[in-house]
Amino acid sequence: MVCYIDILLRLKSYTLWQHLQAWTLDV
């Protein structure tokens, strides 16, 4: 069984990465 916190961390880092990509694309 995968840890729930691990999923949250992965999701958070994934969304954070997408925000970073969008920000760099904006600049």
N, CA, C and O atoms as CSV, one atom per row, in Angstrom:
chain,resi,resn,atom,element,x,y,z
A,1,MET,N,N,0.849,-1.193,0.000
A,1,MET,CA,C,0.000,0.000,0.000
A,1,MET,C,C,0.890,1.250,0.000
A,1,MET,O,O,1.792,1.388,0.826
A,2,VAL,N,N,0.617,2.141,-0.931
A,2,VAL,CA,C,1.407,3.367,-1.034
A,2,VAL,C,C,1.012,4.339,0.070
A,2,VAL,O,O,-0.162,4.468,0.417
A,3,CYS,N,N,2.016,5.016,0.614
A,3,CYS,CA,C,1.742,5.964,1.699
A,3,CYS,C,C,0.959,7.164,1.166
A,3,CYS,O,O,1.275,7.698,0.102
A,4,TYR,N,N,-0.058,7.580,1.909
A,4,TYR,CA,C,-0.896,8.696,1.485
A,4,TYR,C,C,-0.080,9.986,1.408
A,4,TYR,O,O,-0.256,10.794,0.496
A,5,ILE,N,N,0.824,10.164,2.391
A,5,ILE,CA,C,1.662,11.367,2.416
A,5,ILE,C,C,2.572,11.397,1.195
A,5,ILE,O,O,2.830,12.460,0.631
A,6,ASP,N,N,3.052,10.236,0.794
A,6,ASP,CA,C,3.932,10.156,-0.370
A,6,ASP,C,C,3.199,10.642,-1.612
A,6,ASP,O,O,3.765,11.359,-2.437
A,7,ILE,N,N,1.929,10.245,-1.739
A,7,ILE,CA,C,1.124,10.676,-2.887
A,7,ILE,C,C,0.942,12.191,-2.853
A,7,ILE,O,O,1.047,12.859,-3.881
A,8,LEU,N,N,0.669,12.726,-1.660
A,8,LEU,CA,C,0.480,14.171,-1.528
A,8,LEU,C,C,1.743,14.911,-1.913
A,8,LEU,O,O,1.690,15.922,-2.613
A,9,LEU,N,N,2.894,14.401,-1.450
A,9,LEU,CA,C,4.164,15.047,-1.761
A,9,LEU,C,C,4.429,15.005,-3.260
A,9,LEU,O,O,4.874,15.993,-3.844
A,10,ARG,N,N,4.158,13.866,-3.877
A,10,ARG,CA,C,4.376,13.745,-5.323
A,10,ARG,C,C,3.462,14.715,-6.076
A,10,ARG,O,O,3.896,15.395,-7.005
A,11,LEU,N,N,2.207,14.771,-5.669
A,11,LEU,CA,C,1.255,15.653,-6.331
A,11,LEU,C,C,1.671,17.112,-6.163
A,11,LEU,O,O,1.609,17.897,-7.109
A,12,LYS,N,N,2.097,17.470,-4.941
A,12,LYS,CA,C,2.499,18.844,-4.664
A,12,LYS,C,C,3.717,19.227,-5.485
A,12,LYS,O,O,3.756,20.304,-6.080
A,13,SER,N,N,4.709,18.351,-5.519
A,13,SER,CA,C,5.927,18.645,-6.279
A,13,SER,C,C,5.607,18.706,-7.768
A,13,SER,O,O,6.210,19.489,-8.503
A,14,TYR,N,N,4.658,17.880,-8.218
A,14,TYR,CA,C,4.284,17.862,-9.635
A,14,TYR,C,C,3.616,19.180,-10.030
A,14,TYR,O,O,3.961,19.780,-11.048
A,15,THR,N,N,2.662,19.618,-9.218
A,15,THR,CA,C,1.977,20.873,-9.511
A,15,THR,C,C,2.950,22.039,-9.400
A,15,THR,O,O,2.872,23.000,-10.165
A,16,LEU,N,N,3.876,21.945,-8.431
A,16,LEU,CA,C,4.873,23.000,-8.262
A,16,LEU,C,C,5.756,23.073,-9.498
A,16,LEU,O,O,6.095,24.161,-9.964
A,17,TRP,N,N,6.130,21.907,-10.030
A,17,TRP,CA,C,6.963,21.843,-11.227
A,17,TRP,C,C,6.234,22.461,-12.408
A,17,TRP,O,O,6.838,23.179,-13.205
A,18,GLN,N,N,4.935,22.185,-12.525
A,18,GLN,CA,C,4.147,22.747,-13.625
A,18,GLN,C,C,4.085,24.265,-13.504
A,18,GLN,O,O,4.184,24.974,-14.505
A,19,HIS,N,N,3.920,24.766,-12.278
A,19,HIS,CA,C,3.884,26.211,-12.064
A,19,HIS,C,C,5.212,26.829,-12.458
A,19,HIS,O,O,5.249,27.908,-13.051
A,20,LEU,N,N,6.307,26.145,-12.127
A,20,LEU,CA,C,7.629,26.655,-12.478
A,20,LEU,C,C,7.784,26.698,-13.990
A,20,LEU,O,O,8.310,27.669,-14.532
A,21,GLN,N,N,7.333,25.660,-14.671
A,21,GLN,CA,C,7.433,25.617,-16.125
A,21,GLN,C,C,6.616,26.748,-16.747
A,21,GLN,O,O,7.085,27.427,-17.660
A,22,ALA,N,N,5.401,26.946,-16.255
A,22,ALA,CA,C,4.534,28.000,-16.787
A,22,ALA,C,C,5.176,29.370,-16.539
A,22,ALA,O,O,5.101,30.259,-17.386
A,23,TRP,N,N,5.798,29.529,-15.385
A,23,TRP,CA,C,6.427,30.804,-15.036
A,23,TRP,C,C,7.609,31.080,-15.953
A,23,TRP,O,O,7.776,32.199,-16.437
A,24,THR,N,N,8.428,30.061,-16.191
A,24,THR,CA,C,9.592,30.242,-17.063
A,24,THR,C,C,9.131,30.506,-18.488
A,24,THR,O,O,9.780,31.250,-19.223
A,25,LEU,N,N,8.009,29.898,-18.885
A,25,LEU,CA,C,7.487,30.116,-20.231
A,25,LEU,C,C,6.952,31.539,-20.358
A,25,LEU,O,O,7.066,32.160,-21.415
A,26,ASP,N,N,6.374,32.047,-19.284
A,26,ASP,CA,C,5.856,33.418,-19.295
A,26,ASP,C,C,6.990,34.415,-19.468
A,26,ASP,O,O,6.851,35.404,-20.188
A,27,VAL,N,N,8.114,34.153,-18.806
A,27,VAL,CA,C,9.274,35.047,-18.870
A,27,VAL,C,C,10.047,34.763,-20.156
A,27,VAL,O,O,11.065,35.403,-20.419
